[in-house]
């Protein structure tokens, strides 16, 4: 799965870099986040029409991490009612058929930019009766922003309410060195596949969710347990831990 990640690029700068329209107001951007957690607001890249019949364009929008299906009931506070599993991830092999995701998979696909993401390796051989120790690792782009495939949804607590935009990151079976840390990884798309994935007028191409498709190279390193607490948010979270024998290239 992908349950925590880091993103430090200003939306305005990112929009200029990838040729997108930035729809995130400056006052809504909270700055670099080295410990993005479920239900946080994140940046999403979508492709939408400005007017009916025109050519769709890339846009940056702010969305809640944790997809809210349209049928979700509203709580007393106007937010999604608690209960059920938080849909932060969607399995690549089920996005086109699972009830919670198939509508989004049809025409609401997105990219989730990140500097890198975290995974935890469960260590064996600990004291009996205690929880197994987990070692955090940071998996990041080799000097470049990563773009994970995602799905997004529009939810309203009431018909006249402002829409709540939310998303899920698509995951697949881990490959390479990461398989020894966790069995799932986000689907990372190369720039050559962005337009096909984002096209709102085309059906989903599930072939793009195959790991072997020019996936960006990533690097892993062991990092500090500071990342275990969502209250921590600083560059220290992605700094290498010592000793660090596991560092290496994944793809």
FIMARTOR-767802 format. One record per residue (C-alpha): x, y, z. Coordinates in steps of 0.02 Angstrom, whole numbers, padded with zeros to 5 digits, always signed. Each point is the difference from the previous one (the first is absolute). Layout:
# residues N
XYZ;...
This chain:
# residues 251
+00000+00000+00000;+00048+00183+00000;-00047+00077+00167;+00117+00147+00019;+00100+00108-00119;+00095+00164-00020;-00034+00144-00121;+00096+00163+00007;-00029+00083-00169;-00101+00161-00006;-00157-00028-00108;+00035+00155-00105;+00175-00061-00040;-00062-00176-00035;-00136+00065-00117;+00129+00097-00101;+00115-00150-00009;-00130-00122-00067;-00103+00121-00105;-00155+00006+00110;-00121+00131+00064;+00018+00024+00187;-00175+00004+00078;+00064-00006+00179;-00016+00172+00084;+00163+00060+00078;-00084+00015+00170;-00049-00184-00005;+00178-00060-00022;+00073-00042+00171;+00179-00022-00058;+00116-00151-00012;-00065-00157+00085;+00125-00137+00043;-00132-00108+00084;-00160-00001-00103;-00128-00112+00086;-00174-00064-00045;-00137+00136+00002;+00131+00136-00033;-00026+00115-00148;+00118-00044-00144;+00038+00060-00176;-00080-00094-00144;+00030+00018-00187;-00158-00021-00103;-00048+00033-00181;-00169+00086-00025;-00100+00101-00125;-00018+00186+00033;-00152+00011-00114;-00102-00137-00084;+00085-00059-00158;+00168+00085+00029;+00165-00089+00020;+00028-00062+00178;+00148+00075+00093;+00107-00053+00147;-00050+00080+00164;+00062-00007+00179;-00135-00020+00131;+00004-00026+00187;-00084-00159+00061;-00025-00098+00159;+00104-00159+00008;-00127-00138+00027;-00128-00022-00138;-00180+00034+00051;-00123-00095-00113;-00148+00107-00058;-00125-00104+00100;+00085+00033+00167;-00116+00071+00132;+00038+00166+00086;+00026+00011+00187;-00075+00133+00112;+00151+00111-00032;-00023-00008-00189;+00151-00111-00023;-00001-00181-00061;-00078-00107+00136;+00128-00104+00096;+00004-00187-00022;+00067-00116-00131;+00174-00008-00072;+00089+00158-00053;+00032-00018-00186;+00176+00071-00014;+00056-00136-00122;-00081-00095-00143;+00067-00165-00066;+00051+00010-00182;-00085-00165-00040;-00168+00060+00070;-00016+00183-00046;-00109-00036-00153;-00119-00117+00092;-00008+00047+00185;-00161+00099+00037;+00095+00134+00097;+00120+00035-00144;-00074-00048-00168;-00094+00164-00030;+00159+00099+00035;+00102-00119-00107;-00113+00039-00149;+00033+00187-00012;+00079+00067+00160;+00180-00055-00001;+00140+00105+00072;+00184+00008+00042;+00062+00026+00177;+00169+00090+00004;+00120-00047+00140;+00184+00018+00039;-00006-00176+00071;-00100-00115+00112;+00029-00103+00157;-00017-00185+00036;+00036-00100+00156;+00087-00168+00009;-00060-00116+00138;+00151-00071+00091;+00002-00177+00066;+00081-00070+00155;-00070+00123+00128;-00046-00043+00181;-00148-00118+00017;-00164+00085+00039;+00054+00169-00068;-00045+00083-00163;+00126-00028-00137;+00115+00147-00030;-00025+00092-00165;+00141+00087-00092;-00048+00150-00111;+00070+00025-00174;-00015+00145-00120;-00023-00040-00185;+00032+00152-00109;+00032+00057-00176;+00179+00006-00060;+00002+00190+00001;-00175+00019-00073;-00180+00012+00058;-00098-00163-00006;-00176-00005-00070;-00111-00139+00068;-00156-00056-00092;-00159+00043+00094;-00189+00011-00009;-00106+00146+00061;-00179+00029+00048;-00123+00143+00030;-00108-00009+00158;-00129+00119+00070;-00081-00015+00172;-00155+00081-00077;-00049+00039-00180;+00034+00186+00022;+00162-00019+00098;+00174+00040-00062;+00081-00157-00072;+00131-00097+00096;+00135-00069-00115;+00091-00156+00059;+00118-00128-00070;+00079-00171+00020;+00175-00054-00053;+00006-00157-00108;+00115-00139+00060;+00071-00159-00076;+00113-00144+00049;+00172+00057+00056;+00152-00037-00107;+00187+00006+00024;+00075+00042+00169;-00165+00070+00063;-00077-00174-00001;+00108-00040+00151;-00076+00146+00096;-00185-00001-00048;-00108-00099-00121;-00085+00152-00078;+00063+00157-00086;-00082+00148-00088;-00013-00005-00189;+00122+00132-00063;-00029+00065-00176;+00131+00064-00119;-00037+00169-00082;-00026-00086-00168;-00157-00082+00071;-00078+00149+00091;-00114+00059-00141;-00072-00173-00031;-00033-00026+00184;-00078+00172+00031;-00107+00011-00158;-00179+00028+00065;-00076-00050-00167;+00079-00173-00011;-00036-00160+00095;+00130-00058+00123;+00151-00089-00073;+00041-00126+00136;+00159-00045-00094;+00074+00162+00066;-00008-00074+00175;+00130-00132-00043;+00164+00030+00092;+00111-00035-00148;-00059+00152-00100;+00150+00116+00008;-00024+00025+00187;+00109+00141+00070;+00153-00059+00092;-00014+00011+00188;+00124-00012+00143;-00033-00063+00175;+00083+00042+00164;-00031-00037+00182;-00058+00154+00096;-00032+00056+00178;-00147-00066+00104;-00051+00184+00014;-00114-00033-00149;-00103-00121+00106;-00091+00149+00078;-00109+00107-00114;+00037+00146+00117;+00178+00008-00069;+00027+00099-00160;+00176+00053-00047;+00143-00046-00120;+00069-00109+00140;-00131-00131-00046;+00080-00037-00168;+00181+00009+00059;+00096-00166-00009;+00005-00102+00160;+00165-00077+00054;+00050-00136-00028;-00077-00017-00172;+00047-00165-00083;-00163-00018-00097;+00017+00153-00113;-00009-00039-00184;-00095+00022-00162;-00171-00077-00022;-00038+00024-00184;
